[in-house]
Amino acid sequence: MDLLNNSNQDPIIDETVDYLSELVGDDKKFKTPAELAKGKWHADQTIELMKKRMDDLRSDFERERQQNLTREQLENVLTRFGQTPLASNEQTPVNEADIKPTYDPNQIKSLVSEGFMEMRKKETEEANAKLVEGKLIERFGSNYQDTLTRQAVDLGLSPQEVNSMAKTNPKVFMRTFGLDQPLQTQPFQAPPRSSISFTPTSGPKRTWAFYQKIKQDKPSEYYSPKIQNQMVQDYTALGTAFEDGDFNQY
């Protein structure tokens, strides 16, 4: 599992199209905006349920595959080290004292043990990665990859190091990225207007540099879902005017 790779491709949005009028009207799919919102809500719930079911199906398939691989490996080992039976027409006298095993039982035991331990290791790593992914979605939403990537860059961590930490040491991962801290229950309080203003018509515009200042002064607030969502809304509203400061270095 690659936590930093979002395999779902975002649809291309044509900004010149009025999607509301395309979907809502007497002869459209939805009669009113309320029906459109209701349909969107049901679609989101259905998608989340399908994702959960796919995760369960993938987990069951992987477990069955590992069991089949282990069984096949054991059969191959037994065939490899087993004795070849004599043909039925051969009547060669056998002295039981001269019979020696053609395989080492301890070697078979070691091979089986190694295969079992490797299977358990993969299962543990997958479970750890799922746990971490759940915490990321809970904190930053289903599109957590952008936020996680920015934090990893700030910490000087490569994608390989991030994924390895999630699989082998989830507690360190959550502590490193602040996932062990409780979510803020109090609503976000804007700083005084004398220092920073959240009103677009008075004070500085909420551009990239504006949010980088919040990140520097109050990183915990910067990574909160409220600030991240507000930043997306401001970027949508301002367009290229939002891209000031060191925006383009990313």
Summary of the structure (lengths in Angstrom):
residues: 250
radius of gyration: 29.3
end to end distance: 24.0
largest distance: 104.5
contacts: 540
relative contact order: 0.08
helix: 62%
strand: 1%
